[in-house]
Amino acid sequence: MSDQIIIKGLRLSCHIGVPEAERACAQILSAHLTLDVPPFPKDDAIEGTVDYKTVSDQVRELAASKERKLIETLAEEIAAHVLSSFPVTRIRVEIEKRILSDTDWVGVVIERED
């Protein structure tokens, strides 16, 4: 088992939804990311690990970069970006969307490997 970095409850502002009217205004989604990374450094140096602030900033930027219809598409794009941009061997992406009036949220979960 590798070491993991967990980013829980990352707020993403994006234009997302199947109906055009739903995409008209930005929505706030919650993302939870679990990153399998190389063993943590023993020398207390950021260069030996994945900078979770940089990951978070890039994921927020990616989410806001364009309209999408599906949260599934956003999850796939997040996974592909993180795997290709950081020394991450596996990622779990969970996205929560508050859209149905009779639920707390709906969501998707994907796991991808490099």
Backbone as XML, in Angstrom:
<?xml version="1.0"?>
<chain id="A" units="angstrom">
  <residue number="1" name="MET">
    <atom name="N" x="0.844" y="-1.183" z="0.000"/>
    <atom name="CA" x="0.000" y="0.000" z="0.000"/>
    <atom name="C" x="0.888" y="1.244" z="0.000"/>
  </residue>
  <residue number="2" name="SER">
    <atom name="N" x="0.528" y="2.185" z="-0.816"/>
    <atom name="CA" x="1.309" y="3.420" z="-0.884"/>
    <atom name="C" x="0.769" y="4.441" z="0.111"/>
  </residue>
  <residue number="3" name="ASP">
    <atom name="N" x="1.522" y="5.513" z="0.272"/>
    <atom name="CA" x="1.069" y="6.618" z="1.103"/>
    <atom name="C" x="-0.027" y="7.368" z="0.356"/>
  </residue>
  <residue number="4" name="GLN">
    <atom name="N" x="-0.858" y="8.070" z="1.094"/>
    <atom name="CA" x="-1.980" y="8.774" z="0.477"/>
    <atom name="C" x="-2.073" y="10.208" z="0.962"/>
  </residue>
  <residue number="5" name="ILE">
    <atom name="N" x="-2.505" y="11.065" z="0.067"/>
    <atom name="CA" x="-2.894" y="12.425" z="0.397"/>
    <atom name="C" x="-4.387" y="12.508" z="0.135"/>
  </residue>
  <residue number="6" name="ILE">
    <atom name="N" x="-5.123" y="13.053" z="1.088"/>
    <atom name="CA" x="-6.582" y="13.151" z="0.967"/>
    <atom name="C" x="-6.975" y="14.622" z="1.003"/>
  </residue>
  <residue number="7" name="ILE">
    <atom name="N" x="-7.755" y="15.025" z="0.022"/>
    <atom name="CA" x="-8.318" y="16.379" z="-0.035"/>
    <atom name="C" x="-9.827" y="16.186" z="0.064"/>
  </residue>
  <residue number="8" name="LYS">
    <atom name="N" x="-10.396" y="16.588" z="1.173"/>
    <atom name="CA" x="-11.808" y="16.324" z="1.449"/>
    <atom name="C" x="-12.613" y="17.621" z="1.387"/>
  </residue>
  <residue number="9" name="GLY">
    <atom name="N" x="-13.704" y="17.609" z="0.645"/>
    <atom name="CA" x="-14.616" y="18.751" z="0.616"/>
    <atom name="C" x="-14.103" y="19.944" z="-0.170"/>
  </residue>
  <residue number="10" name="LEU">
    <atom name="N" x="-13.327" y="19.704" z="-1.205"/>
    <atom name="CA" x="-12.836" y="20.797" z="-2.049"/>
    <atom name="C" x="-14.017" y="21.395" z="-2.800"/>
  </residue>
  <residue number="11" name="ARG">
    <atom name="N" x="-14.245" y="22.677" z="-2.627"/>
    <atom name="CA" x="-15.374" y="23.341" z="-3.277"/>
    <atom name="C" x="-14.981" y="23.769" z="-4.687"/>
  </residue>
  <residue number="12" name="LEU">
    <atom name="N" x="-15.793" y="23.333" z="-5.645"/>
    <atom name="CA" x="-15.548" y="23.634" z="-7.048"/>
    <atom name="C" x="-16.707" y="24.453" z="-7.595"/>
  </residue>
  <residue number="13" name="SER">
    <atom name="N" x="-16.399" y="25.585" z="-8.190"/>
    <atom name="CA" x="-17.408" y="26.406" z="-8.843"/>
    <atom name="C" x="-17.366" y="26.099" z="-10.328"/>
  </residue>
  <residue number="14" name="CYS">
    <atom name="N" x="-18.502" y="25.656" z="-10.859"/>
    <atom name="CA" x="-18.515" y="25.320" z="-12.282"/>
    <atom name="C" x="-19.926" y="25.419" z="-12.852"/>
  </residue>
  <residue number="15" name="HIS">
    <atom name="N" x="-19.975" y="25.528" z="-14.163"/>
    <atom name="CA" x="-21.237" y="25.542" z="-14.900"/>
    <atom name="C" x="-21.459" y="24.116" z="-15.389"/>
  </residue>
  <residue number="16" name="ILE">
    <atom name="N" x="-22.415" y="23.438" z="-14.759"/>
    <atom name="CA" x="-22.588" y="22.018" z="-15.045"/>
    <atom name="C" x="-24.068" y="21.654" z="-14.957"/>
  </residue>
  <residue number="17" name="GLY">
    <atom name="N" x="-24.493" y="20.731" z="-15.806"/>
    <atom name="CA" x="-25.866" y="20.247" z="-15.808"/>
    <atom name="C" x="-26.330" y="19.935" z="-17.208"/>
  </residue>
  <residue number="18" name="VAL">
    <atom name="N" x="-27.239" y="19.009" z="-17.312"/>
    <atom name="CA" x="-27.741" y="18.614" z="-18.632"/>
    <atom name="C" x="-28.576" y="19.729" z="-19.263"/>
  </residue>
  <residue number="19" name="PRO">
    <atom name="N" x="-29.557" y="20.294" z="-18.569"/>
    <atom name="CA" x="-30.303" y="21.387" z="-19.205"/>
    <atom name="C" x="-29.450" y="22.656" z="-19.301"/>
  </residue>
  <residue number="20" name="GLU">
    <atom name="N" x="-29.592" y="23.350" z="-20.393"/>
    <atom name="CA" x="-28.842" y="24.588" z="-20.587"/>
    <atom name="C" x="-29.118" y="25.594" z="-19.468"/>
  </residue>
  <residue number="21" name="ALA">
    <atom name="N" x="-30.358" y="25.654" z="-19.006"/>
    <atom name="CA" x="-30.713" y="26.589" z="-17.936"/>
    <atom name="C" x="-29.947" y="26.281" z="-16.652"/>
  </residue>
  <residue number="22" name="GLU">
    <atom name="N" x="-29.668" y="25.019" z="-16.396"/>
    <atom name="CA" x="-28.909" y="24.642" z="-15.197"/>
    <atom name="C" x="-27.450" y="25.082" z="-15.307"/>
  </residue>
  <residue number="23" name="ARG">
    <atom name="N" x="-26.916" y="25.038" z="-16.511"/>
    <atom name="CA" x="-25.524" y="25.446" z="-16.727"/>
    <atom name="C" x="-25.355" y="26.962" z="-16.742"/>
  </residue>
  <residue number="24" name="ALA">
    <atom name="N" x="-26.441" y="27.706" z="-16.808"/>
    <atom name="CA" x="-26.365" y="29.168" z="-16.937"/>
    <atom name="C" x="-25.692" y="29.830" z="-15.740"/>
  </residue>
  <residue number="25" name="CYS">
    <atom name="N" x="-25.893" y="29.291" z="-14.560"/>
    <atom name="CA" x="-25.294" y="29.865" z="-13.348"/>
    <atom name="C" x="-24.296" y="28.878" z="-12.753"/>
  </residue>
  <residue number="26" name="ALA">
    <atom name="N" x="-23.241" y="29.410" z="-12.189"/>
    <atom name="CA" x="-22.236" y="28.550" z="-11.553"/>
    <atom name="C" x="-22.855" y="27.841" z="-10.348"/>
  </residue>
  <residue number="27" name="GLN">
    <atom name="N" x="-22.467" y="26.595" z="-10.164"/>
    <atom name="CA" x="-22.878" y="25.799" z="-9.020"/>
    <atom name="C" x="-21.638" y="25.444" z="-8.212"/>
  </residue>
  <residue number="28" name="ILE">
    <atom name="N" x="-21.824" y="25.189" z="-6.939"/>
    <atom name="CA" x="-20.728" y="24.745" z="-6.097"/>
    <atom name="C" x="-20.873" y="23.241" z="-5.873"/>
  </residue>
  <residue number="29" name="LEU">
    <atom name="N" x="-19.869" y="22.502" z="-6.296"/>
    <atom name="CA" x="-19.800" y="21.065" z="-6.063"/>
    <atom name="C" x="-18.761" y="20.803" z="-4.996"/>
  </residue>
  <residue number="30" name="SER">
    <atom name="N" x="-18.839" y="19.648" z="-4.356"/>
    <atom name="CA" x="-17.803" y="19.224" z="-3.414"/>
    <atom name="C" x="-17.063" y="18.045" z="-4.017"/>
  </residue>
  <residue number="31" name="ALA">
    <atom name="N" x="-15.743" y="18.105" z="-3.951"/>
    <atom name="CA" x="-14.914" y="17.006" z="-4.448"/>
    <atom name="C" x="-14.061" y="16.461" z="-3.317"/>
  </residue>
  <residue number="32" name="HIS">
    <atom name="N" x="-13.903" y="15.159" z="-3.327"/>
    <atom name="CA" x="-13.027" y="14.478" z="-2.385"/>
    <atom name="C" x="-12.019" y="13.692" z="-3.226"/>
  </residue>
  <residue number="33" name="LEU">
    <atom name="N" x="-10.753" y="13.956" z="-3.006"/>
    <atom name="CA" x="-9.700" y="13.311" z="-3.783"/>
    <atom name="C" x="-8.815" y="12.492" z="-2.858"/>
  </residue>
  <residue number="34" name="THR">
    <atom name="N" x="-8.544" y="11.268" z="-3.241"/>
    <atom name="CA" x="-7.585" y="10.432" z="-2.530"/>
    <atom name="C" x="-6.486" y="10.082" z="-3.518"/>
  </residue>
  <residue number="35" name="LEU">
    <atom name="N" x="-5.272" y="10.527" z="-3.208"/>
    <atom name="CA" x="-4.133" y="10.359" z="-4.108"/>
    <atom name="C" x="-3.157" y="9.348" z="-3.523"/>
  </residue>
  <residue number="36" name="ASP">
    <atom name="N" x="-2.848" y="8.293" z="-4.263"/>
    <atom name="CA" x="-1.765" y="7.392" z="-3.880"/>
    <atom name="C" x="-0.473" y="7.995" z="-4.408"/>
  </residue>
  <residue number="37" name="VAL">
    <atom name="N" x="0.475" y="8.207" z="-3.516"/>
    <atom name="CA" x="1.713" y="8.914" z="-3.843"/>
    <atom name="C" x="2.915" y="8.095" z="-3.392"/>
  </residue>
  <residue number="38" name="PRO">
    <atom name="N" x="4.120" y="8.456" z="-3.886"/>
    <atom name="CA" x="5.327" y="7.784" z="-3.387"/>
    <atom name="C" x="5.450" y="7.971" z="-1.879"/>
  </residue>
  <residue number="39" name="PRO">
    <atom name="N" x="6.255" y="7.151" z="-1.225"/>
    <atom name="CA" x="6.419" y="7.286" z="0.228"/>
    <atom name="C" x="6.764" y="8.724" z="0.616"/>
  </residue>
  <residue number="40" name="PHE">
    <atom name="N" x="6.173" y="9.168" z="1.702"/>
    <atom name="CA" x="6.411" y="10.532" z="2.160"/>
    <atom name="C" x="7.884" y="10.748" z="2.478"/>
  </residue>
  <residue number="41" name="PRO">
    <atom name="N" x="8.373" y="11.979" z="2.261"/>
    <atom name="CA" x="9.784" y="12.268" z="2.514"/>
    <atom name="C" x="10.103" y="12.213" z="4.012"/>
  </residue>
  <residue number="42" name="LYS">
    <atom name="N" x="11.313" y="11.842" z="4.305"/>
    <atom name="CA" x="11.748" y="11.791" z="5.701"/>
    <atom name="C" x="12.461" y="13.078" z="6.109"/>
  </residue>
  <residue number="43" name="ASP">
    <atom name="N" x="12.722" y="13.962" z="5.135"/>
    <atom name="CA" x="13.511" y="15.164" z="5.411"/>
    <atom name="C" x="12.669" y="16.436" z="5.539"/>
  </residue>
  <residue number="44" name="ASP">
    <atom name="N" x="11.364" y="16.323" z="5.639"/>
    <atom name="CA" x="10.485" y="17.474" z="5.845"/>
    <atom name="C" x="10.578" y="18.490" z="4.713"/>
  </residue>
  <residue number="45" name="ALA">
    <atom name="N" x="10.757" y="17.997" z="3.479"/>
    <atom name="CA" x="10.885" y="18.881" z="2.313"/>
    <atom name="C" x="9.712" y="18.665" z="1.370"/>
  </residue>
  <residue number="46" name="ILE">
    <atom name="N" x="9.072" y="19.762" z="0.973"/>
    <atom name="CA" x="7.912" y="19.695" z="0.079"/>
    <atom name="C" x="8.262" y="19.071" z="-1.266"/>
  </residue>
  <residue number="47" name="GLU">
    <atom name="N" x="9.516" y="19.201" z="-1.677"/>
    <atom name="CA" x="9.930" y="18.654" z="-2.980"/>
    <atom name="C" x="9.812" y="17.133" z="-3.035"/>
  </residue>
  <residue number="48" name="GLY">
    <atom name="N" x="9.718" y="16.488" z="-1.895"/>
    <atom name="CA" x="9.633" y="15.036" z="-1.881"/>
    <atom name="C" x="8.222" y="14.491" z="-1.845"/>
  </residue>
  <residue number="49" name="THR">
    <atom name="N" x="7.238" y="15.362" z="-1.991"/>
    <atom name="CA" x="5.849" y="14.905" z="-1.932"/>
    <atom name="C" x="5.007" y="15.687" z="-2.937"/>
  </residue>
  <residue number="50" name="VAL">
    <atom name="N" x="3.725" y="15.449" z="-2.937"/>
    <atom name="CA" x="2.801" y="16.164" z="-3.807"/>
    <atom name="C" x="2.235" y="17.347" z="-3.022"/>
  </residue>
  <residue number="51" name="ASP">
    <atom name="N" x="2.324" y="18.518" z="-3.588"/>
    <atom name="CA" x="1.828" y="19.739" z="-2.945"/>
    <atom name="C" x="0.308" y="19.785" z="-3.100"/>
  </residue>
  <residue number="52" name="TYR">
    <atom name="N" x="-0.406" y="19.503" z="-2.031"/>
    <atom name="CA" x="-1.868" y="19.420" z="-2.124"/>
    <atom name="C" x="-2.517" y="20.764" z="-2.414"/>
  </residue>
  <residue number="53" name="LYS">
    <atom name="N" x="-1.872" y="21.863" z="-2.077"/>
    <atom name="CA" x="-2.422" y="23.177" z="-2.436"/>
    <atom name="C" x="-2.385" y="23.360" z="-3.950"/>
  </residue>
  <residue number="54" name="THR">
    <atom name="N" x="-1.277" y="22.975" z="-4.576"/>
    <atom name="CA" x="-1.180" y="23.080" z="-6.036"/>
    <atom name="C" x="-2.209" y="22.187" z="-6.707"/>
  </residue>
  <residue number="55" name="VAL">
    <atom name="N" x="-2.375" y="20.966" z="-6.208"/>
    <atom name="CA" x="-3.399" y="20.065" z="-6.755"/>
    <atom name="C" x="-4.768" y="20.722" z="-6.641"/>
  </residue>
  <residue number="56" name="SER">
    <atom name="N" x="-5.092" y="21.236" z="-5.461"/>
    <atom name="CA" x="-6.399" y="21.861" z="-5.234"/>
    <atom name="C" x="-6.619" y="23.049" z="-6.160"/>
  </residue>
  <residue number="57" name="ASP">
    <atom name="N" x="-5.612" y="23.905" z="-6.278"/>
    <atom name="CA" x="-5.734" y="25.076" z="-7.150"/>
    <atom name="C" x="-5.972" y="24.667" z="-8.597"/>
  </residue>
  <residue number="58" name="GLN">
    <atom name="N" x="-5.232" y="23.670" z="-9.071"/>
    <atom name="CA" x="-5.386" y="23.237" z="-10.462"/>
    <atom name="C" x="-6.725" y="22.560" z="-10.712"/>
  </residue>
  <residue number="59" name="VAL">
    <atom name="N" x="-7.216" y="21.808" z="-9.752"/>
    <atom name="CA" x="-8.525" y="21.161" z="-9.904"/>
    <atom name="C" x="-9.628" y="22.215" z="-9.929"/>
  </residue>
  <residue number="60" name="ARG">
    <atom name="N" x="-9.540" y="23.224" z="-9.065"/>
    <atom name="CA" x="-10.538" y="24.309" z="-9.092"/>
    <atom name="C" x="-10.506" y="25.037" z="-10.437"/>
  </residue>
  <residue number="61" name="GLU">
    <atom name="N" x="-9.309" y="25.306" z="-10.938"/>
    <atom name="CA" x="-9.170" y="25.981" z="-12.233"/>
    <atom name="C" x="-9.745" y="25.125" z="-13.359"/>
  </residue>
  <residue number="62" name="LEU">
    <atom name="N" x="-9.472" y="23.829" z="-13.334"/>
    <atom name="CA" x="-10.000" y="22.916" z="-14.346"/>
    <atom name="C" x="-11.531" y="22.907" z="-14.311"/>
  </residue>
  <residue number="63" name="ALA">
    <atom name="N" x="-12.110" y="22.827" z="-13.127"/>
    <atom name="CA" x="-13.574" y="22.784" z="-12.999"/>
    <atom name="C" x="-14.218" y="24.043" z="-13.563"/>
  </residue>
  <residue number="64" name="ALA">
    <atom name="N" x="-13.583" y="25.184" z="-13.360"/>
    <atom name="CA" x="-14.147" y="26.466" z="-13.800"/>
    <atom name="C" x="-13.848" y="26.778" z="-15.263"/>
  </residue>
  <residue number="65" name="SER">
    <atom name="N" x="-13.037" y="25.965" z="-15.923"/>
    <atom name="CA" x="-12.525" y="26.313" z="-17.256"/>
    <atom name="C" x="-13.545" y="26.227" z="-18.384"/>
  </residue>
  <residue number="66" name="LYS">
    <atom name="N" x="-14.601" y="25.434" z="-18.220"/>
    <atom name="CA" x="-15.589" y="25.289" z="-19.302"/>
    <atom name="C" x="-16.875" y="24.679" z="-18.755"/>
  </residue>
  <residue number="67" name="GLU">
    <atom name="N" x="-17.917" y="24.771" z="-19.540"/>
    <atom name="CA" x="-19.192" y="24.135" z="-19.192"/>
    <atom name="C" x="-19.106" y="22.641" z="-19.449"/>
  </residue>
  <residue number="68" name="ARG">
    <atom name="N" x="-19.843" y="21.892" z="-18.624"/>
    <atom name="CA" x="-19.977" y="20.445" z="-18.830"/>
    <atom name="C" x="-21.418" y="20.060" z="-18.520"/>
  </residue>
  <residue number="69" name="LYS">
    <atom name="N" x="-21.871" y="18.983" z="-19.123"/>
    <atom name="CA" x="-23.201" y="18.475" z="-18.815"/>
    <atom name="C" x="-23.159" y="17.499" z="-17.644"/>
  </residue>
  <residue number="70" name="LEU">
    <atom name="N" x="-22.120" y="16.694" z="-17.558"/>
    <atom name="CA" x="-22.096" y="15.589" z="-16.602"/>
    <atom name="C" x="-21.008" y="15.738" z="-15.549"/>
  </residue>
  <residue number="71" name="ILE">
    <atom name="N" x="-21.351" y="15.394" z="-14.293"/>
    <atom name="CA" x="-20.314" y="15.354" z="-13.263"/>
    <atom name="C" x="-19.365" y="14.184" z="-13.519"/>
  </residue>
  <residue number="72" name="GLU">
    <atom name="N" x="-19.832" y="13.178" z="-14.240"/>
    <atom name="CA" x="-18.963" y="12.065" z="-14.618"/>
    <atom name="C" x="-17.800" y="12.556" z="-15.486"/>
  </residue>
  <residue number="73" name="THR">
    <atom name="N" x="-18.104" y="13.463" z="-16.405"/>
    <atom name="CA" x="-17.068" y="14.032" z="-17.272"/>
    <atom name="C" x="-16.058" y="14.818" z="-16.451"/>
  </residue>
  <residue number="74" name="LEU">
    <atom name="N" x="-16.537" y="15.622" z="-15.535"/>
    <atom name="CA" x="-15.639" y="16.394" z="-14.672"/>
    <atom name="C" x="-14.750" y="15.466" z="-13.853"/>
  </residue>
  <residue number="75" name="ALA">
    <atom name="N" x="-15.303" y="14.403" z="-13.299"/>
    <atom name="CA" x="-14.505" y="13.457" z="-12.519"/>
    <atom name="C" x="-13.394" y="12.830" z="-13.368"/>
  </residue>
  <residue number="76" name="GLU">
    <atom name="N" x="-13.734" y="12.439" z="-14.584"/>
    <atom name="CA" x="-12.729" y="11.858" z="-15.495"/>
    <atom name="C" x="-11.625" y="12.869" z="-15.806"/>
  </residue>
  <residue number="77" name="GLU">
    <atom name="N" x="-12.006" y="14.110" z="-16.063"/>
    <atom name="CA" x="-11.017" y="15.146" z="-16.382"/>
    <atom name="C" x="-10.106" y="15.427" z="-15.191"/>
  </residue>
  <residue number="78" name="ILE">
    <atom name="N" x="-10.661" y="15.453" z="-14.001"/>
    <atom name="CA" x="-9.848" y="15.664" z="-12.807"/>
    <atom name="C" x="-8.843" y="14.525" z="-12.645"/>
  </residue>
  <residue number="79" name="ALA">
    <atom name="N" x="-9.318" y="13.303" z="-12.753"/>
    <atom name="CA" x="-8.426" y="12.150" z="-12.600"/>
    <atom name="C" x="-7.299" y="12.183" z="-13.628"/>
  </residue>
  <residue number="80" name="ALA">
    <atom name="N" x="-7.644" y="12.423" z="-14.884"/>
    <atom name="CA" x="-6.625" y="12.448" z="-15.944"/>
    <atom name="C" x="-5.602" y="13.555" z="-15.700"/>
  </residue>
  <residue number="81" name="HIS">
    <atom name="N" x="-6.078" y="14.724" z="-15.289"/>
    <atom name="CA" x="-5.162" y="15.846" z="-15.057"/>
    <atom name="C" x="-4.201" y="15.557" z="-13.910"/>
  </residue>
  <residue number="82" name="VAL">
    <atom name="N" x="-4.720" y="15.089" z="-12.804"/>
    <atom name="CA" x="-3.864" y="14.835" z="-11.640"/>
    <atom name="C" x="-2.862" y="13.727" z="-11.947"/>
  </residue>
  <residue number="83" name="LEU">
    <atom name="N" x="-3.316" y="12.655" z="-12.584"/>
    <atom name="CA" x="-2.397" y="11.557" z="-12.911"/>
    <atom name="C" x="-1.294" y="11.996" z="-13.868"/>
  </residue>
  <residue number="84" name="SER">
    <atom name="N" x="-1.601" y="12.904" z="-14.788"/>
    <atom name="CA" x="-0.595" y="13.320" z="-15.763"/>
    <atom name="C" x="0.289" y="14.462" z="-15.271"/>
  </residue>
  <residue number="85" name="SER">
    <atom name="N" x="-0.121" y="15.167" z="-14.232"/>
    <atom name="CA" x="0.604" y="16.360" z="-13.794"/>
    <atom name="C" x="1.400" y="16.188" z="-12.501"/>
  </residue>
  <residue number="86" name="PHE">
    <atom name="N" x="1.131" y="15.137" z="-11.760"/>
    <atom name="CA" x="1.760" y="14.955" z="-10.455"/>
    <atom name="C" x="2.233" y="13.514" z="-10.310"/>
  </residue>
  <residue number="87" name="PRO">
    <atom name="N" x="3.188" y="13.264" z="-9.402"/>
    <atom name="CA" x="3.635" y="11.888" z="-9.182"/>
    <atom name="C" x="2.609" y="11.104" z="-8.345"/>
  </residue>
  <residue number="88" name="VAL">
    <atom name="N" x="1.483" y="10.841" z="-8.956"/>
    <atom name="CA" x="0.375" y="10.120" z="-8.333"/>
    <atom name="C" x="0.171" y="8.845" z="-9.135"/>
  </residue>
  <residue number="89" name="THR">
    <atom name="N" x="0.089" y="7.695" z="-8.455"/>
    <atom name="CA" x="-0.066" y="6.422" z="-9.157"/>
    <atom name="C" x="-1.522" y="5.970" z="-9.251"/>
  </residue>
  <residue number="90" name="ARG">
    <atom name="N" x="-2.344" y="6.489" z="-8.355"/>
    <atom name="CA" x="-3.764" y="6.119" z="-8.332"/>
    <atom name="C" x="-4.535" y="7.281" z="-7.728"/>
  </residue>
  <residue number="91" name="ILE">
    <atom name="N" x="-5.756" y="7.489" z="-8.229"/>
    <atom name="CA" x="-6.594" y="8.558" z="-7.698"/>
    <atom name="C" x="-8.025" y="8.060" z="-7.573"/>
  </residue>
  <residue number="92" name="ARG">
    <atom name="N" x="-8.648" y="8.473" z="-6.503"/>
    <atom name="CA" x="-10.086" y="8.265" z="-6.308"/>
    <atom name="C" x="-10.704" y="9.657" z="-6.292"/>
  </residue>
  <residue number="93" name="VAL">
    <atom name="N" x="-11.689" y="9.870" z="-7.147"/>
    <atom name="CA" x="-12.375" y="11.164" z="-7.238"/>
    <atom name="C" x="-13.841" y="10.934" z="-6.894"/>
  </residue>
  <residue number="94" name="GLU">
    <atom name="N" x="-14.311" y="11.674" z="-5.916"/>
    <atom name="CA" x="-15.725" y="11.653" z="-5.544"/>
    <atom name="C" x="-16.245" y="13.075" z="-5.735"/>
  </residue>
  <residue number="95" name="ILE">
    <atom name="N" x="-17.381" y="13.192" z="-6.386"/>
    <atom name="CA" x="-17.984" y="14.512" z="-6.582"/>
    <atom name="C" x="-19.423" y="14.480" z="-6.082"/>
  </residue>
  <residue number="96" name="GLU">
    <atom name="N" x="-19.768" y="15.494" z="-5.305"/>
    <atom name="CA" x="-21.132" y="15.648" z="-4.781"/>
    <atom name="C" x="-21.758" y="16.882" z="-5.405"/>
  </residue>
  <residue number="97" name="LYS">
    <atom name="N" x="-23.013" y="16.733" z="-5.820"/>
    <atom name="CA" x="-23.763" y="17.841" z="-6.424"/>
    <atom name="C" x="-25.104" y="17.948" z="-5.706"/>
  </residue>
  <residue number="98" name="ARG">
    <atom name="N" x="-25.391" y="19.125" z="-5.223"/>
    <atom name="CA" x="-26.658" y="19.368" z="-4.540"/>
    <atom name="C" x="-27.657" y="19.903" z="-5.571"/>
  </residue>
  <residue number="99" name="ILE">
    <atom name="N" x="-28.494" y="18.995" z="-6.085"/>
    <atom name="CA" x="-29.374" y="19.388" z="-7.181"/>
    <atom name="C" x="-30.811" y="18.890" z="-6.998"/>
  </residue>
  <residue number="100" name="LEU">
    <atom name="N" x="-31.007" y="17.748" z="-6.369"/>
    <atom name="CA" x="-32.355" y="17.218" z="-6.199"/>
    <atom name="C" x="-32.911" y="17.675" z="-4.859"/>
  </residue>
  <residue number="101" name="SER">
    <atom name="N" x="-34.105" y="18.213" z="-4.887"/>
    <atom name="CA" x="-34.676" y="18.813" z="-3.679"/>
    <atom name="C" x="-34.906" y="17.802" z="-2.558"/>
  </residue>
  <residue number="102" name="ASP">
    <atom name="N" x="-35.101" y="16.542" z="-2.864"/>
    <atom name="CA" x="-35.401" y="15.561" z="-1.822"/>
    <atom name="C" x="-34.188" y="14.720" z="-1.422"/>
  </residue>
  <residue number="103" name="THR">
    <atom name="N" x="-32.983" y="15.200" z="-1.729"/>
    <atom name="CA" x="-31.759" y="14.494" z="-1.352"/>
    <atom name="C" x="-30.742" y="15.486" z="-0.785"/>
  </residue>
  <residue number="104" name="ASP">
    <atom name="N" x="-29.788" y="14.966" z="-0.024"/>
    <atom name="CA" x="-28.676" y="15.808" z="0.419"/>
    <atom name="C" x="-27.778" y="16.149" z="-0.771"/>
  </residue>
  <residue number="105" name="TRP">
    <atom name="N" x="-27.498" y="15.122" z="-1.575"/>
    <atom name="CA" x="-26.680" y="15.315" z="-2.764"/>
    <atom name="C" x="-26.736" y="14.056" z="-3.610"/>
  </residue>
  <residue number="106" name="VAL">
    <atom name="N" x="-26.321" y="14.185" z="-4.861"/>
    <atom name="CA" x="-26.087" y="13.047" z="-5.746"/>
    <atom name="C" x="-24.608" y="13.089" z="-6.095"/>
  </residue>
  <residue number="107" name="GLY">
    <atom name="N" x="-24.048" y="11.970" z="-6.500"/>
    <atom name="CA" x="-22.623" y="12.002" z="-6.773"/>
    <atom name="C" x="-22.130" y="10.851" z="-7.606"/>
  </residue>
  <residue number="108" name="VAL">
    <atom name="N" x="-20.833" y="10.951" z="-7.912"/>
    <atom name="CA" x="-20.132" y="9.904" z="-8.642"/>
    <atom name="C" x="-18.817" y="9.612" z="-7.930"/>
  </residue>
  <residue number="109" name="VAL">
    <atom name="N" x="-18.322" y="8.414" z="-8.135"/>
    <atom name="CA" x="-17.021" y="8.002" z="-7.624"/>
    <atom name="C" x="-16.305" y="7.261" z="-8.738"/>
  </residue>
  <residue number="110" name="ILE">
    <atom name="N" x="-15.064" y="7.672" z="-9.004"/>
    <atom name="CA" x="-14.241" y="6.926" z="-9.958"/>
    <atom name="C" x="-12.870" y="6.683" z="-9.338"/>
  </residue>
  <residue number="111" name="GLU">
    <atom name="N" x="-12.226" y="5.629" z="-9.765"/>
    <atom name="CA" x="-10.844" y="5.352" z="-9.386"/>
    <atom name="C" x="-10.073" y="5.070" z="-10.657"/>
  </residue>
  <residue number="112" name="ARG">
    <atom name="N" x="-8.928" y="5.709" z="-10.785"/>
    <atom name="CA" x="-8.094" y="5.539" z="-11.971"/>
    <atom name="C" x="-6.639" y="5.350" z="-11.543"/>
  </residue>
  <residue number="113" name="GLU">
    <atom name="N" x="-5.891" y="4.623" z="-12.376"/>
    <atom name="CA" x="-4.461" y="4.398" z="-12.121"/>
    <atom name="C" x="-3.641" y="4.898" z="-13.293"/>
  </residue>
  <residue number="114" name="ASP">
    <atom name="N" x="-2.409" y="5.250" z="-12.974"/>
    <atom name="CA" x="-1.465" y="5.694" z="-14.006"/>
    <atom name="C" x="-0.958" y="4.519" z="-14.794"/>
  </residue>
</chain>
